[in-house]
Structures are given as C-alpha cells and as structure tokens.
Amino acid sequence: MRSGTTPSESLSAFDEMIDSAGDPRPGMAGIAGVLSGLGADGLAERARLRDAYLDRQGITFSLSGRERPLPLDLVPRVVAAEEWERVELGIRQRIRALEMFLADVYGAGEILEDGVISRRLVTSSKHYHRAAFGLVPPNGVRIHVAGIDLIRDEAGEFRVLEDNLRCPSGVSYVLENRRTLAHVLPEVFAGQQVRSVFEYPERLLDALRAAAPSDVADPTVAVLTPGVHNSAHFEHAFLARRMGTELVEGRDLFCRDDRLWMRTVRGPRPVHVIYRRIDDEFLDPVHFVPDSLLGVPGLLNAARAGNVAIANAVGNGVADDKAIYPHVPKMIDYYLGETAILPNVETYDLSDPDQRQHVLERLDRMVVKPVDGSGGYGLVIGNQASEAVLAETAQTILADPRSWIAQPIVNLSTCPTVVGDGAVEPRHVDLRPFAVNDGDETYVLPGGLTRVALPKGSLVVNSSQGGGSKDTWVLEEERREVGTDGRTPPPRVTRVRRSAVARHHAPVVADDRLRQQEGQQQQTRTAAAAEGDDGSGAGTAKTGDQPC
C-alpha cells in the first residue's frame, strides 16, 4: 500500500512571508518588525488580551459541544493587489459558469445531452433534487453567496480546492477578525494600505433584496436559522443584526396561498426573501424530510409560484458535489468559451476504473474525500494513515466509488503563526473568499477567511477540526487612477499611527436584541447540560451551514 516518498515530503511548502531571495514579501516587512519588537512575551500578552476580547464580545463557535472563542492568530496573512486581482477574476468566472450549469441541469439539460458531463453523475448526486426542477428564481440567481476554497501549491499558484454553494459559513469571522486585530494589535496596521471588508453586510442585503419578486417594491428579508444549538448560530445572528433583518426559526414562519408569512405581535407579515442557513433536506417537510421541525411546510410551492426567493437556491449542492468539481473547467469552456483562470487541484474520478486503479496503487500519496462531506470530516490523508486505515479505505472505495474522490497530497503554503508562549512558527493555511451575486455584479470580499492548521505539520485547517483563522489583508494598489476632477481618490483604509496602543477594555455591546439572543443561547445550553445533554445540538449538527 505504501509507494515511497510523498509529495509533501519531497517538495517544500510555499512561504508566504519570505521569498526565494530571503526578502520579505510585499506588506510583510512592517509586520515582521512589529513581531520582532514585541517578542515572545509581548505576543503572549496580546494573545491573552485577544482571548478576553473575543470572550467578552461573544465571538465563539461550538466545537465538540463546547462554546469557545474563535482561535484567531495574531499574524495577518497578506495578499498583494495583483495576486488578488487574478483571484477575483477567477472567482467571478467560476460563479458565472456554475450559475449556468445549475440553470441547465434544472432546465434544458443541454450539457448532459451533449455529453460534456454524464447525466448519471449528476442525477446520482445526493444533492440533486428533482423538486427543484423547473424552479426559476425571480432574478435568475441561484448562487447568491459562494465560498470558494483556495490553496496555494508548492509553486505559490492559487488553485481551487472545492466550491461551497449551499450555505457557506465563516464570513462573520472575517469581519470580526479585522475588528479584533485592530483592537489588540493596532500597530501592525501602521503604514499599510489594506482594503476594507466591512461593506459585506450591505452588499449581501442588496443582493438579497435584488432577488425578491419583481412586483415587490420594498421586500422583507429574513435570515432562517436552525436555532441556538447550531454551531454557526453566532454568524446567523451577526448577519441579521448587521443587515437589519429579522432572525427567524421555522416555527416563526408559515405558508398560506403559496405565500410565506412571518408571525409577529401585530399579525402575519409577508416575507419575500429568505436567506436560509438550513440544508435542503430540512427546509420543507412537504418535499423533503417529512418530520423536519426546522423548515417551513409549503416553502418550495411558494418559491415555485414566484412569491418568495430562497437564497441560496434549493438544489445548489449538485454543483458543489466533489464528484462534479473536476468537471468545472469543462463547464467554463462549454458555457463561456474560456479557459479557467483559477485551476483545480488535480482530482481523480474514482468511478472511472483506470483512475481508480491508479489511486489504489498510490493511496498513501493521496487525500481521499467523501463527495458530500464538509468541515474536514471523513477525509483520509494517505501519508498520515496507518496500513489498516488505508486497507479499509481501499475497500470502501471499491464498494462505492461514486461516493469518493482522490487528490494528490498538496503541501499547503505556510504563514507565520503565533504558537505556544508567543513563539512564531510556520503553519499551513488555505483561503475561503466569499462572493455575493446580485444578478448584475459579483462582489468578491477582499481577502476572505484564512484558515490555519494549528498543530505542527497538520494539513487540516477546518475550525470544526480544531483549526484557527487569520485576518486576511488584500493590499491596496499603490497607484490609483486620477479622477475627472484631477484629484487622486483617497485610499479605502484609514492609516493607523505606529504609536497606537492596544485597548485593554472591550467596548460595551449596546444591542439589546443580540444580548437577548446570547442569553437565550446560554440558558438553553445550561438547561441541556442539566438534563444530561452535551448541548451540542446533535440533532441539528448536519442541518445548517457548510462548516468552515
């Protein structure tokens, strides 16, 4: 089963701080100076301040049934402006092609008729829902929000690792990472021109309002959450608060006459756009899981009647099925007549006998993933698995090859990371940029969520597997075009004085509704613990977001 030296052992990871000549990469010289000036003791003190700030602000997520502060690293990740421009173009291109693919497979099916992608491959996907066939959204958009996971290979090239088109999570941490780092380590921003991330909630709200039925002048938007037990509930409440929309559960909604209504103290109120953070299977018990208490009976009928928009659309999961993922470059060529700007990671289709045999002979050099998995669950990293695990994996693949894909082990790029008692060491990272599509424009959030594998040598970056995150900086272009009035527009970031100091007291949260939600969440968990439940919400663990 062992085939010799693995790629991760033979090729060095791309260093995102120091280039091949030993010089700091763009934007990293100032950061290196701050880290050196603070030293290990100073960084350890800032880490304690960070944890206290996150805890007081309630910026947490659930891991193994326990709420804990988001593990944010103190060293930001920096992406140069020209590098980001290519990433941005590649993500927009990819989303255009995936939108056309979804419209096609739930409509005319031309890509299947032409044999570009196997009809059986599409219809056998767990996330291909016949209930969504022929359902056309009001403005034609199915992918309102996307999270495209990227890695940098050993040569430093950005590659797409996977697409998240159902309920991608993690964007709230992007915004809070920036706020937190500016609070606890403000001097690291001195002299830097970093693009802002704080317009995301407004962009999202604009996209959701644009998705409303065309005859509605002032649409009502609501965020549908599985409830306080869900590991991403903080994000659901965060986005609802930032957008100024209602945060609702399934029990707060009902359908009547093919319209969606929200229960209020002043009587029923129509809802025109639902930003759902619930999986398809639990969204409408009329069409999917009949005993689901999380969704709304009749919601799909209301959507089919054109009276409500569901974001993201039902059935999107067929496009982010990992067995479909290898075919996205062909979609780009088929629908757009273009070559993919961002290449995929090399991926093997295990339903093909030749590719399957190739993988089985080199299983210790592969990462094997379930096609409908997320959050790092179920994957097998060949060079870290025992002979027994490899043998079991081989048998599992042979029994059901459609349910698995394989990729060569890629040595993810590394960024300096504060570990232990303030020491700085390289750790592997990936990147999840978020994109918002309003039908006219696709906005790509500058930076996105950098996830970092905290254990030394680990390639698993998912927070659901114990990983952490970083504030991700996209540098502003040095030269800006002169406006029609002859003036150079101001930079999109406020410069921070090098003399700025960290505040040792977090600002008081003044939002009563957020405090009420946090109190409700804590009371529910306390009651669950008293009854012998671990409070993890096992019944809803798989009914919400695609984990980050």
MIMAR-807912 format. One record per residue (C-alpha): residue number from 1; x, z, y. Coordinates in steps of 0.1 Angstrom, whole numbers, padded with zeros to 4 digits. Each point is the difference from the previous one (the first is absolute). Example, Ala and Ser with C-alpha at 12.3 -4.5 7.8 and 13.67 -1.06 7.14 Angstrom:
REM MIMAR-807912
NODE,num,xx,zz,yy
NODE,1,0123,0078,-0045;
NODE,2,0014,-0007,0034;
***
This chain:
REM MIMAR-807912
NODE,num,xx,zz,yy
NODE,1,0000,0000,0000;
NODE,2,0030,0006,0023;
NODE,3,0015,-0032,0013;
NODE,4,0030,0012,0020;
NODE,5,0007,0006,0037;
NODE,6,-0031,0001,0022;
NODE,7,-0003,-0018,0034;
NODE,8,-0001,0034,0018;
NODE,9,0033,0009,-0016;
NODE,10,0018,-0032,0008;
NODE,11,-0012,-0007,0036;
NODE,12,0002,0023,0030;
NODE,13,-0031,0008,0020;
NODE,14,-0003,-0014,0035;
NODE,15,0011,0026,0025;
NODE,16,-0025,0000,0030;
NODE,17,0023,0021,0022;
NODE,18,0035,-0015,-0004;
NODE,19,0008,-0037,-0003;
NODE,20,0026,-0016,-0022;
NODE,21,0026,0003,0027;
NODE,22,-0006,0038,0002;
NODE,23,-0018,-0001,0034;
NODE,24,-0034,0015,0007;
NODE,25,-0029,-0025,-0001;
NODE,26,-0021,-0006,0031;
NODE,27,-0015,0032,0013;
NODE,28,0019,0023,-0024;
NODE,29,0030,0009,0021;
NODE,30,-0020,0024,0022;
NODE,31,-0018,0015,-0029;
NODE,32,0034,0006,-0018;
NODE,33,0012,0017,0032;
NODE,34,-0030,0024,0001;
NODE,35,0004,0009,-0037;
NODE,36,0036,0007,0004;
NODE,37,-0005,0021,0031;
NODE,38,-0027,0022,-0017;
NODE,39,0020,0005,-0032;
NODE,40,-0014,0014,-0033;
NODE,41,-0012,0032,0016;
NODE,42,-0018,-0017,0029;
NODE,43,-0017,-0024,-0023;
NODE,44,-0011,0028,-0023;
NODE,45,-0015,0018,0030;
NODE,46,-0018,-0031,0011;
NODE,47,-0014,-0005,-0035;
NODE,48,-0015,0035,0001;
NODE,49,-0015,-0008,0034;
NODE,50,-0014,-0032,-0014;
NODE,51,-0017,0018,-0030;
NODE,52,-0015,0026,0023;
NODE,53,-0014,-0027,0023;
NODE,54,-0015,-0021,-0028;
NODE,55,-0015,0031,-0016;
NODE,56,-0016,0011,0033;
NODE,57,-0013,-0035,0007;
NODE,58,-0015,-0002,-0035;
NODE,59,0019,-0031,-0008;
NODE,60,0000,0004,-0037;
NODE,61,-0008,-0018,-0032;
NODE,62,-0010,0011,-0035;
NODE,63,0026,-0001,-0028;
NODE,64,-0008,0015,-0034;
NODE,65,-0030,0018,0015;
NODE,66,0019,0017,0027;
NODE,67,0000,-0008,0038;
NODE,68,0034,-0003,0014;
NODE,69,0016,-0013,0033;
NODE,70,0008,-0037,0000;
NODE,71,0037,-0002,-0010;
NODE,72,0013,-0018,0031;
NODE,73,0038,-0007,0003;
NODE,74,0017,0006,0033;
NODE,75,0020,-0033,0000;
NODE,76,-0021,-0030,0011;
NODE,77,0003,-0033,-0016;
NODE,78,0009,-0029,0024;
NODE,79,-0010,-0036,-0003;
NODE,80,0014,-0025,0024;
NODE,81,-0023,-0022,0021;
NODE,82,0010,-0033,-0016;
NODE,83,-0004,0015,-0035;
NODE,84,-0035,0013,0008;
NODE,85,-0010,-0034,0014;
NODE,86,0005,-0016,-0034;
NODE,87,-0018,0029,-0017;
NODE,88,-0030,-0004,0024;
NODE,89,-0002,-0037,-0006;
NODE,90,0002,0004,-0037;
NODE,91,-0027,0026,-0002;
NODE,92,-0024,-0021,0021;
NODE,93,0006,-0030,-0021;
NODE,94,-0006,0020,-0032;
NODE,95,-0032,0015,0013;
NODE,96,-0014,-0035,0010;
NODE,97,0007,-0013,-0035;
NODE,98,-0015,0031,-0017;
NODE,99,-0031,-0002,0022;
NODE,100,-0005,-0037,-0011;
NODE,101,0006,0010,-0036;
NODE,102,-0027,0027,0000;
NODE,103,-0025,-0024,0017;
NODE,104,0008,-0026,-0026;
NODE,105,-0003,0021,-0032;
NODE,106,-0032,0016,0012;
NODE,107,-0013,-0034,0010;
NODE,108,0009,-0036,-0009;
NODE,109,0029,0010,-0023;
NODE,110,0021,-0031,0009;
NODE,111,0033,0016,-0007;
NODE,112,-0013,0007,-0035;
NODE,113,-0013,-0034,-0005;
NODE,114,0033,-0016,0010;
NODE,115,0018,0022,-0025;
NODE,116,0023,0016,0025;
NODE,117,-0010,0034,-0013;
NODE,118,-0016,0007,-0033;
NODE,119,-0037,0007,0001;
NODE,120,0004,0024,-0029;
NODE,121,0027,0019,0019;
NODE,122,-0024,0005,0030;
NODE,123,-0032,0008,-0019;
NODE,124,0018,0025,-0023;
NODE,125,0012,0021,0029;
NODE,126,-0015,0034,0001;
NODE,127,-0007,-0004,0037;
NODE,128,-0017,-0034,-0002;
NODE,129,-0036,0010,0007;
NODE,130,-0028,-0026,-0007;
NODE,131,-0023,0021,0022;
NODE,132,0021,-0013,0029;
NODE,133,-0003,-0037,-0009;
NODE,134,-0016,-0020,0029;
NODE,135,0001,0030,0024;
NODE,136,0014,-0013,0033;
NODE,137,0009,0026,0026;
NODE,138,-0015,-0005,0035;
NODE,139,0032,-0012,0016;
NODE,140,0016,-0013,-0032;
NODE,141,0026,0027,-0001;
NODE,142,0006,0018,-0033;
NODE,143,0034,0016,0006;
NODE,144,-0006,0020,0031;
NODE,145,0029,0024,-0008;
NODE,146,0030,-0009,-0022;
NODE,147,0031,0020,-0010;
NODE,148,0027,-0023,-0013;
NODE,149,0028,0018,-0018;
NODE,150,0035,-0013,0008;
NODE,151,0035,0007,-0013;
NODE,152,0034,-0011,0010;
NODE,153,0021,-0013,-0029;
NODE,154,0037,0003,-0004;
NODE,155,0006,-0028,0024;
NODE,156,-0022,0016,0027;
NODE,157,-0028,-0025,-0003;
NODE,158,-0036,0013,0004;
NODE,159,-0021,-0008,-0031;
NODE,160,-0037,0007,-0007;
NODE,161,-0003,0026,-0028;
NODE,162,-0038,0001,-0001;
NODE,163,-0032,-0005,0020;
NODE,164,-0025,0027,0008;
NODE,165,-0033,-0015,0011;
NODE,166,-0027,0025,-0010;
NODE,167,0005,0033,0017;
NODE,168,0037,0002,0010;
NODE,169,0009,0035,0012;
NODE,170,0028,0015,0020;
NODE,171,-0005,-0013,0035;
NODE,172,-0009,0034,0015;
NODE,173,0035,0012,-0010;
NODE,174,0016,-0029,0019;
NODE,175,-0016,0013,0032;
NODE,176,0007,0036,-0008;
NODE,177,0036,-0006,-0010;
NODE,178,0007,-0015,0034;
NODE,179,-0018,0029,0018;
NODE,180,0018,0026,-0022;
NODE,181,0035,-0014,0004;
NODE,182,-0004,-0002,0038;
NODE,183,-0010,0036,-0001;
NODE,184,0028,0014,-0021;
NODE,185,0028,-0024,0006;
NODE,186,-0006,-0016,0034;
NODE,187,0036,-0007,0008;
NODE,188,0002,-0026,-0028;
NODE,189,-0022,-0023,0022;
NODE,190,0024,0001,0029;
NODE,191,0011,-0035,0010;
NODE,192,-0022,-0017,-0026;
NODE,193,-0027,-0026,0006;
NODE,194,-0025,0005,-0028;
NODE,195,-0033,-0018,-0004;
NODE,196,-0030,0023,0001;
NODE,197,-0023,0006,-0030;
NODE,198,-0028,0018,0018;
NODE,199,-0023,-0029,0007;
NODE,200,-0009,-0003,-0037;
NODE,201,-0033,0020,0001;
NODE,202,-0012,-0022,0029;
NODE,203,0010,-0032,-0019;
NODE,204,-0018,0012,-0031;
NODE,205,-0031,0009,0019;
NODE,206,0000,-0034,0017;
NODE,207,0003,-0017,-0034;
NODE,208,-0028,0020,-0015;
NODE,209,-0023,-0007,0029;
NODE,210,0008,-0037,-0003;
NODE,211,-0011,0001,-0036;
NODE,212,-0036,0012,0009;
NODE,213,-0030,-0023,-0004;
NODE,214,-0001,-0026,0028;
NODE,215,-0033,0011,0013;
NODE,216,0012,0036,0007;
NODE,217,0013,0005,0036;
NODE,218,0012,0036,-0004;
NODE,219,0008,0006,-0037;
NODE,220,0002,0035,-0015;
NODE,221,0031,0005,-0021;
NODE,222,0004,0028,-0025;
NODE,223,0029,0011,-0023;
NODE,224,-0012,0007,-0035;
NODE,225,0021,0026,-0018;
NODE,226,-0003,0014,-0036;
NODE,227,0002,0035,0015;
NODE,228,0024,0028,0008;
NODE,229,0014,0001,-0036;
NODE,230,0016,-0035,0004;
NODE,231,0037,0001,0005;
NODE,232,-0002,-0023,0030;
NODE,233,-0029,0018,0018;
NODE,234,0023,0009,0029;
NODE,235,0004,-0037,0007;
NODE,236,-0037,-0007,-0002;
NODE,237,-0007,0028,0025;
NODE,238,0029,-0011,0022;
NODE,239,-0011,-0036,0003;
NODE,240,-0036,0009,0006;
NODE,241,0010,0023,0028;
NODE,242,0025,-0024,0016;
NODE,243,-0026,-0029,-0001;
NODE,244,-0028,0022,0012;
NODE,245,-0022,-0009,-0030;
NODE,246,-0020,0021,-0025;
NODE,247,0016,0014,-0031;
NODE,248,-0026,-0001,-0028;
NODE,249,-0004,0006,-0037;
NODE,250,-0023,-0019,-0023;
NODE,251,-0027,0027,0003;
NODE,252,-0001,-0006,0038;
NODE,253,-0012,-0036,-0005;
NODE,254,-0029,-0018,-0015;
NODE,255,-0013,-0036,-0003;
NODE,256,-0035,-0011,0009;
NODE,257,-0013,-0036,0003;
NODE,258,0036,-0014,-0006;
NODE,259,0014,0020,0029;
NODE,260,0024,0029,0001;
NODE,261,-0010,0032,0018;
NODE,262,0017,0032,0009;
NODE,263,-0018,0034,-0001;
NODE,264,0003,0018,0034;
NODE,265,-0018,0030,0015;
NODE,266,-0018,-0025,0022;
NODE,267,-0012,-0021,-0029;
NODE,268,0014,-0031,-0018;
NODE,269,0026,-0021,0019;
NODE,270,0010,-0035,-0012;
NODE,271,0036,-0006,-0011;
NODE,272,0013,-0035,0004;
NODE,273,0036,0003,-0013;
NODE,274,0012,0024,-0027;
NODE,275,0038,0006,-0003;
NODE,276,0000,0012,-0035;
NODE,277,0028,0021,-0015;
NODE,278,-0017,0000,-0035;
NODE,279,0008,-0023,-0029;
NODE,280,-0024,-0029,-0008;
NODE,281,-0011,0017,-0033;
NODE,282,-0015,0030,0018;
NODE,283,-0013,-0018,0031;
NODE,284,-0035,-0010,-0011;
NODE,285,-0016,0016,-0032;
NODE,286,-0025,-0029,-0001;
NODE,287,0027,-0025,-0008;
NODE,288,0029,0021,-0013;
NODE,289,0004,0035,-0015;
NODE,290,-0037,0011,-0002;
NODE,291,0007,0038,0002;
NODE,292,0023,-0002,0031;
NODE,293,-0009,0025,0027;
NODE,294,0026,-0013,0024;
NODE,295,-0015,-0033,0010;
NODE,296,-0033,-0013,0013;
NODE,297,-0027,-0016,-0022;
NODE,298,-0008,-0034,0013;
NODE,299,0030,-0005,0022;
NODE,300,0010,-0033,-0016;
NODE,301,-0035,-0013,0005;
NODE,302,0001,0009,0037;
NODE,303,0034,-0018,0002;
NODE,304,-0013,-0031,-0018;
NODE,305,-0029,-0001,0025;
NODE,306,0025,-0001,0028;
NODE,307,-0011,0033,0016;
NODE,308,0032,0020,-0006;
NODE,309,0037,-0008,-0004;
NODE,310,0021,0018,-0025;
NODE,311,0037,0004,0008;
NODE,312,0019,-0008,-0020;
NODE,313,-0023,-0024,-0019;
NODE,314,-0011,0008,-0035;
NODE,315,0020,-0019,-0026;
NODE,316,0033,-0002,0020;
NODE,317,0018,0017,-0029;
NODE,318,0002,-0033,-0019;
NODE,319,0025,-0012,0026;
NODE,320,0022,0030,-0002;
NODE,321,0000,0001,-0038;
NODE,322,0036,0001,-0010;
NODE,323,-0005,-0028,-0025;
NODE,324,-0013,-0022,0029;
NODE,325,0029,0010,0023;
NODE,326,0026,-0024,-0015;
NODE,327,-0023,-0029,0009;
NODE,328,-0003,0008,0037;
NODE,329,0028,-0024,0010;
NODE,330,-0020,-0028,-0018;
NODE,331,-0031,0011,0020;
NODE,332,0020,-0004,0032;
NODE,333,0010,-0035,-0010;
NODE,334,-0035,-0009,-0012;
NODE,335,-0020,0012,0029;
NODE,336,0025,-0002,0029;
NODE,337,0024,-0027,-0011;
NODE,338,0029,0024,0009;
NODE,339,0028,0018,-0018;
NODE,340,-0002,0038,-0001;
NODE,341,0019,0015,0028;
NODE,342,0004,0033,-0019;
NODE,343,0010,-0006,-0036;
NODE,344,-0014,0021,-0029;
NODE,345,0021,0022,-0022;
NODE,346,0006,-0020,-0032;
NODE,347,-0029,0008,-0023;
NODE,348,-0007,-0008,-0037;
NODE,349,-0035,-0009,-0012;
NODE,350,-0002,0018,-0033;
NODE,351,-0029,-0020,-0013;
NODE,352,0024,-0029,-0002;
NODE,353,0017,0002,-0035;
NODE,354,0034,-0013,0013;
NODE,355,0001,0024,0030;
NODE,356,-0012,0029,-0022;
NODE,357,0028,-0006,-0025;
NODE,358,0026,-0002,0028;
NODE,359,-0012,0034,0014;
NODE,360,-0001,0017,-0034;
NODE,361,0036,-0010,-0007;
NODE,362,0011,0016,0033;
NODE,363,-0025,0028,0004;
NODE,364,0027,0025,0012;
NODE,365,0007,-0023,0030;
NODE,366,-0037,-0003,0010;
NODE,367,-0026,0020,0019;
NODE,368,-0033,-0003,-0019;
NODE,369,-0032,0006,0019;
NODE,370,-0037,0002,-0008;
NODE,371,-0018,-0028,0019;
NODE,372,-0027,0023,0014;
NODE,373,0023,0030,0007;
NODE,374,0009,0015,0033;
NODE,375,0018,0029,0014;
NODE,376,0029,-0004,-0024;
NODE,377,-0021,0011,-0030;
NODE,378,0006,-0016,-0034;
NODE,379,0032,-0019,0009;
NODE,380,0030,0001,-0023;
NODE,381,0035,-0005,0014;
NODE,382,0021,-0013,-0028;
NODE,383,0034,0014,0008;
NODE,384,-0015,0035,0004;
NODE,385,-0022,-0001,-0031;
NODE,386,0009,0013,-0035;
NODE,387,0002,-0022,-0031;
NODE,388,-0033,0015,-0011;
NODE,389,-0018,-0008,0033;
NODE,390,0014,-0035,-0001;
NODE,391,-0012,-0005,-0035;
NODE,392,-0035,0013,0009;
NODE,393,-0001,-0022,0031;
NODE,394,0009,-0031,-0021;
NODE,395,-0029,0008,-0024;
NODE,396,-0024,0005,0029;
NODE,397,0010,-0033,0015;
NODE,398,-0005,-0018,-0033;
NODE,399,-0034,0016,-0004;
NODE,400,-0013,-0010,0034;
NODE,401,0023,-0023,0019;
NODE,402,-0026,-0009,0027;
NODE,403,0001,0036,0013;
NODE,404,0037,0001,0008;
NODE,405,0027,-0018,0021;
NODE,406,0037,0004,0000;
NODE,407,0026,-0004,0028;
NODE,408,0038,0003,-0001;
NODE,409,0012,0033,0014;
NODE,410,0008,-0005,0036;
NODE,411,0024,0024,0017;
NODE,412,-0020,0009,0031;
NODE,413,0017,0003,0033;
NODE,414,0012,0034,0012;
NODE,415,-0004,0019,0032;
NODE,416,0017,0032,0011;
NODE,417,-0023,0030,-0008;
NODE,418,0002,0037,0007;
NODE,419,0001,0019,-0033;
NODE,420,0007,0036,-0011;
NODE,421,0013,0022,0028;
NODE,422,0004,-0027,0026;
NODE,423,0023,-0024,-0019;
NODE,424,-0004,-0037,0006;
NODE,425,0001,-0023,-0030;
NODE,426,-0013,-0035,-0008;
NODE,427,-0034,-0003,-0017;
NODE,428,-0019,-0030,-0012;
NODE,429,-0029,-0013,0021;
NODE,430,-0028,-0025,0001;
NODE,431,-0024,-0010,0028;
NODE,432,-0038,-0004,0003;
NODE,433,-0009,-0019,0031;
NODE,434,-0037,0001,0009;
NODE,435,-0019,-0030,0013;
NODE,436,-0035,-0002,0016;
NODE,437,-0020,-0032,0000;
NODE,438,-0028,-0005,0025;
NODE,439,-0007,-0036,-0010;
NODE,440,0018,-0015,0030;
NODE,441,0034,0018,-0002;
NODE,442,0019,0020,-0026;
NODE,443,0017,0029,0017;
NODE,444,0030,0014,-0019;
NODE,445,0008,0036,0009;
NODE,446,0037,0001,0011;
NODE,447,0019,0019,-0026;
NODE,448,-0025,0013,-0025;
NODE,449,0006,0028,-0026;
NODE,450,0035,0004,-0013;
NODE,451,-0001,0019,-0033;
NODE,452,0031,0017,-0012;
NODE,453,0010,0012,-0035;
NODE,454,0012,0035,0006;
NODE,455,0017,0008,-0034;
NODE,456,0035,-0015,-0001;
NODE,457,0001,-0033,-0018;
NODE,458,-0038,-0003,-0003;
NODE,459,-0017,-0033,0006;
NODE,460,-0035,0015,0001;
NODE,461,-0010,0003,0037;
NODE,462,-0037,0008,-0003;
NODE,463,-0011,0032,0017;
NODE,464,-0024,0005,-0030;
NODE,465,0032,0003,-0021;
NODE,466,0018,0024,0023;
NODE,467,0015,-0025,0025;
NODE,468,0002,0004,0037;
NODE,469,-0003,-0022,0031;
NODE,470,0019,-0010,0031;
NODE,471,-0009,-0010,0036;
NODE,472,0005,-0038,0000;
NODE,473,0013,-0015,0032;
NODE,474,-0003,-0037,0010;
NODE,475,0024,-0005,0028;
NODE,476,-0012,-0018,0032;
NODE,477,0016,-0033,0007;
NODE,478,0028,0003,0025;
NODE,479,-0011,-0029,0021;
NODE,480,-0036,-0003,0011;
NODE,481,-0016,-0031,0016;
NODE,482,-0005,0001,0037;
NODE,483,-0037,-0001,0010;
NODE,484,-0017,-0025,0024;
NODE,485,0006,0024,0029;
NODE,486,0037,-0002,-0006;
NODE,487,0002,0036,-0013;
NODE,488,0012,0012,-0034;
NODE,489,-0027,0019,-0017;
NODE,490,0008,0037,-0007;
NODE,491,0011,0011,-0035;
NODE,492,-0027,0011,-0024;
NODE,493,0016,0034,-0004;
NODE,494,0008,0029,0023;
NODE,495,0037,0009,-0001;
NODE,496,0008,0035,-0009;
NODE,497,0028,0019,0018;
NODE,498,0029,0011,-0021;
NODE,499,-0004,0035,0014;
NODE,500,-0035,0003,-0014;
NODE,501,-0004,0030,-0022;
NODE,502,-0023,0008,-0030;
NODE,503,-0031,0020,0007;
NODE,504,-0003,0031,-0023;
NODE,505,-0038,0003,0003;
NODE,506,-0024,-0026,-0012;
NODE,507,-0027,-0011,0024;
NODE,508,-0034,0016,-0007;
NODE,509,-0025,-0023,-0017;
NODE,510,-0031,-0002,0022;
NODE,511,-0022,-0021,-0021;
NODE,512,-0028,0022,-0013;
NODE,513,-0012,-0025,-0025;
NODE,514,0034,-0004,-0016;
NODE,515,0004,0038,-0002;
NODE,516,-0034,0002,-0016;
NODE,517,0010,-0026,-0026;
NODE,518,0033,0017,-0008;
NODE,519,-0018,0034,-0003;
NODE,520,-0026,-0016,-0024;
NODE,521,0028,-0015,-0021;
NODE,522,0019,0034,-0002;
NODE,523,-0032,0019,-0009;
NODE,524,-0009,-0026,-0027;
NODE,525,0035,0003,-0016;
NODE,526,-0001,0038,0002;
NODE,527,-0034,0000,-0018;
NODE,528,0012,-0024,-0026;
NODE,529,0030,0022,-0007;
NODE,530,-0022,0030,-0004;
NODE,531,-0021,-0018,-0026;
NODE,532,0031,-0010,-0020;
NODE,533,0003,-0036,0014;
NODE,534,0034,-0010,0013;
NODE,535,-0017,-0016,0030;
NODE,536,0016,-0034,-0007;
NODE,537,-0033,-0018,-0001;
NODE,538,0007,-0015,-0034;
NODE,539,-0034,-0016,0000;
NODE,540,0009,-0020,0031;
NODE,541,0037,-0005,-0005;
NODE,542,-0005,-0037,-0008;
NODE,543,-0030,-0006,0023;
NODE,544,0018,-0005,0033;
NODE,545,0031,-0016,0014;
NODE,546,0029,-0020,-0014;
NODE,547,0025,0028,0002;
NODE,548,0030,-0001,0022;
***
